[in-house]
Amino acid sequence: MTGRFDGRVALVTGAGSGIGAACAARLGAEGAFVGALDLRAAGAKATAAAIRAHGGTAMALTCDVSDEKQVEEAVAALVASFGRVDVLHANAAALDREVYGRDRELDTLDVGVWDRTMEVNLRGALLMVKHTVPVMPDGGAIVLMSSVSGLVGDTVHAAYGASKSALIGFTRYVATAYGARGVRCNAVAPALVMTPTAQRALTPSQLADKAAERLLPWPCTVDDVANLVAFLASDESRCITGQTLVIDSGTLAHRPQHAIQRSRDHP
Ligand SMILES: NC(=O)c1ccc[n+]([C@@H]2O[C@H](COP(=O)([O-])OP(=O)(O)OC[C@H]3O[C@@H](n4cnc5c(N)ncnc54)[C@H](O)[C@@H]3O)[C@@H](O)[C@H]2O)c1
């Protein structure tokens, strides 16, 4: 590893599993002091311990990103240990069965599901940005987690998709508000990444449909997303801000006819 983050402090939300855990590990492996934040204390602790086991420096932070007081306390705890924040990756989302699992057809959507989705996915990102930018003394890099679901429609998951669309707009507002201070803000928008949560949420036939939609034969892994997040968090992307980068093995790059034709040709 190149040590692109030597001496820098990185805060990753939703770091207790899946993509967030991989991003925290990558930043830690490249020299960052990592705050591994998650709603689940066990997940945050496991990620921080894994980074330390590989020779890095990390602290676990237990916090609900939708709760402003908890966010303030978590950021303060990180700053008390490491003095500052240079990188924020706001990745946490409400993906549990009670929220994402009930984000189904619009005409029967429970408004509580909509509200909790927005609280965690969107307000959570706002709170993290609001409380980390003031402790970025020399500028910084923010990477928000959107999704291809924020770029196209579907018959289900309207709350999730709307929250991920809003994050694309919010990315531009954060980039605009803080650009003069040297704070960049970008978003990443993955298609299916085979985390345990994603695997649980999809049936075998839905997984097969998603494979048919990809132009490339391979799906994105958590490490592929971590590569992109680390790039956007590093000085290698110093002139990129306000952008959303799609990482989807070619899922959105074509009309659906491509997938339909291919499944006709190779049933
Ligand atoms: N996996 C995919 O296919 C996929 C595709 C596109 C976008 N994404 C996005 O990537 C991100 C991570 O997804 P994942 O698949 O790794 O999921 P995951 O369930 O493995 O990780 C999400 C983490 O967020 C934490 N979390 C949930 N609510 C929280 C809260 N209120 N405060 C703090 N932490 C909280 C969970 O405890 C969990 O550890 C999400 O934003 C998701 O929308 C995932």
The ligand as a MOL file (V3000), in Angstrom:
LIG
                    3D

  0  0  0     0  0            999 V3000
M  V30 BEGIN CTAB
M  V30 COUNTS 44 48 0 0 0
M  V30 BEGIN ATOM
M  V30 1 N -24.7460 -3.5900 -1.2010 0
M  V30 2 C -25.2570 -3.0290 -2.2750 0
M  V30 3 O -25.6650 -3.7000 -3.2290 0
M  V30 4 C -25.3430 -1.5250 -2.3710 0
M  V30 5 C -25.5870 -0.9300 -3.6240 0
M  V30 6 C -25.6650 0.4480 -3.7050 0
M  V30 7 C -25.4810 1.2320 -2.5820 0
M  V30 8 N -25.2550 0.6220 -1.3720 0 CHG=1
M  V30 9 C -25.1060 1.4760 -0.2080 0
M  V30 10 O -23.8740 1.1720 0.4250 0
M  V30 11 C -24.0030 1.3880 1.8230 0
M  V30 12 C -23.5770 0.1520 2.6060 0
M  V30 13 O -24.3610 -0.9480 2.1850 0
M  V30 14 P -23.9780 -2.4450 2.6080 0
M  V30 15 O -24.5470 -3.3460 1.6050 0
M  V30 16 O -22.5320 -2.5070 2.9260 0 CHG=-1
M  V30 17 O -24.8640 -2.6070 3.9240 0
M  V30 18 P -24.5230 -3.1950 5.3890 0
M  V30 19 O -25.8370 -3.5180 6.0030 0
M  V30 20 O -23.4960 -4.2540 5.3130 0
M  V30 21 O -23.8830 -1.9520 6.1190 0
M  V30 22 C -24.6460 -0.8650 6.5850 0
M  V30 23 C -24.1190 -0.5100 7.9700 0
M  V30 24 O -24.7840 0.7000 8.3840 0
M  V30 25 C -25.0840 0.5630 9.7680 0
M  V30 26 N -26.1780 1.4480 10.1210 0
M  V30 27 C -27.4980 1.2990 9.8240 0
M  V30 28 N -28.2060 2.2990 10.3670 0
M  V30 29 C -27.3230 3.1050 11.0090 0
M  V30 30 C -27.4510 4.3000 11.7730 0
M  V30 31 N -28.6590 4.8560 11.9860 0
M  V30 32 N -26.3430 4.8560 12.3010 0
M  V30 33 C -25.1230 4.2910 12.1150 0
M  V30 34 N -24.9410 3.1540 11.4050 0
M  V30 35 C -26.0270 2.5750 10.8600 0
M  V30 36 C -25.4520 -0.8990 9.9340 0
M  V30 37 O -25.3660 -1.3080 11.2870 0
M  V30 38 C -24.4420 -1.5810 9.0250 0
M  V30 39 O -23.2540 -1.9560 9.7130 0
M  V30 40 C -25.4510 1.8180 2.0620 0
M  V30 41 O -25.5200 3.2310 2.0650 0
M  V30 42 C -26.1540 1.2680 0.8580 0
M  V30 43 O -27.3470 1.9840 0.5560 0
M  V30 44 C -25.1710 -0.7300 -1.2400 0
M  V30 END ATOM
M  V30 BEGIN BOND
M  V30 1 1 1 2
M  V30 2 2 2 3
M  V30 3 1 2 4
M  V30 4 1 4 5
M  V30 5 2 4 44
M  V30 6 2 5 6
M  V30 7 1 6 7
M  V30 8 2 7 8
M  V30 9 1 8 9
M  V30 10 1 8 44
M  V30 11 1 9 10
M  V30 12 1 9 42
M  V30 13 1 10 11
M  V30 14 1 11 12
M  V30 15 1 11 40
M  V30 16 1 12 13
M  V30 17 1 13 14
M  V30 18 2 14 15
M  V30 19 1 14 16
M  V30 20 1 14 17
M  V30 21 1 17 18
M  V30 22 2 18 19
M  V30 23 1 18 20
M  V30 24 1 18 21
M  V30 25 1 21 22
M  V30 26 1 22 23
M  V30 27 1 23 24
M  V30 28 1 23 38
M  V30 29 1 24 25
M  V30 30 1 25 26
M  V30 31 1 25 36
M  V30 32 1 26 27
M  V30 33 1 26 35
M  V30 34 2 27 28
M  V30 35 1 28 29
M  V30 36 1 29 30
M  V30 37 2 29 35
M  V30 38 1 30 31
M  V30 39 2 30 32
M  V30 40 1 32 33
M  V30 41 2 33 34
M  V30 42 1 34 35
M  V30 43 1 36 37
M  V30 44 1 36 38
M  V30 45 1 38 39
M  V30 46 1 40 41
M  V30 47 1 40 42
M  V30 48 1 42 43
M  V30 END BOND
M  V30 END CTAB
M  END
